Amino acid sequence: MSHLFPNYARRPIHLVEGKGTVVTDSDGKSYLDFISGIAVNCLGHSHPALIKALGEQSQQLWHVSNLFESPEQERLAASILQDTHLSRIFFCNSGAEANEAAMKLARKYTGKHSIITFEHSFHGRTFGAMAATGQEKVKQGFGPMLPSFVTVPFNDLESLTAAATEEVAAIMLEVIQGEGGVNEITPDFAKMITDICHDKGILLIVDEVQTGIGRTGTRFAYEQTLLKPDILTLAKGLGGGFPIGAMAGTDELVAAFGPGTHGTTFGGNPLAVRVAQAVVDHIFDPVFLEEVNMKSIYLQKRLQEVFQDSPFQLRGRGLLVGVDCGIDVGPLIEELQESGLLAVQAGQTVIRLLPPLTVSIEEIDEAVDILCSVLKEKATVS
Ligand code: PLP
């Protein structure tokens, strides 16, 4: 009998070791990890720089409270925010927590309550983040949701115009909806949101928990759009496998988050901050990001070649790629796993590929070959 709540549909393999893109299970079988802990292990498994950072910090100091000053948090915040219009950060432990902080800050600053979010979005599973999430299945059975959330169709100009009243504190969105099916914001919609926020004094919260930290080929995905978030949330890739989240905001918002307004015991823990600093130092290097873009172009090109005669659709940016198969992909994901490729579902019909940003061209080739062999029976694949 298990002593764990069965709230995860766990796959029946036990992964015991990882190096780079490859993970090995307790039977000694190896897999190409194109899940990366769902966009977490951005530098792959056992990256020497992260092992060094964690090892050194673990010899020095594990935890002090936010009762004390932290030059390390200051340095990490400065590295994350360099060359952006954002100037402040609050560190926490997860994506949902970063979004909770974002929503609290937006409400406190504006003095308004309502937050607009989008269908198929995912923002986490705490009470506020769950209410913000645009997926019924996430909310089922938990009773009445927190009020003041309005969910409208993504990329639908008319519905957003109707919802964006003077009562609205913030619009919250993902630039690419990761969990919801790898759905990208359209340029028209990004422009409209920018105009509406400006005209109506509405704050823009961009949730980059999945898309941030180089995943889409730029430091943040919003940099590839017209969007200029007032508040930006991060987690997942920020710690490369060590839990950390962050909420960033503009200088204008500072007064609304004074002492005592918000906090968390473990936020900005020295171990997490040291590892995240190593992650950011690596990934925000323009040469590294250029390589991510080069690998992304290669992956997309190979997938396009393989699926050109199939009804499958390719979506995504950088190394966040979705293959929409138009059918329930649960069984296909299992077959891929049996063939040595770990991928994860997005929505019902999409196979999501999230390799480490350090993935090699040879590993991309190997993964595409596995995808091709597993999917060839489902469609006419060359
Ligand atoms: N926001 C987005 C866009 C996510 O993809 C996720 C997790 O998948 C979350 C928020 C929640 O993050 P966490 O699971 O760290 O609470």
Residues whose N, C-alpha, C, O or C-beta is under 5 A from the ligand:
A	BS01	PLP	S94 G95 A96 E97 F122 H123 G124 E174 G178 D207 V209 Q210 A235
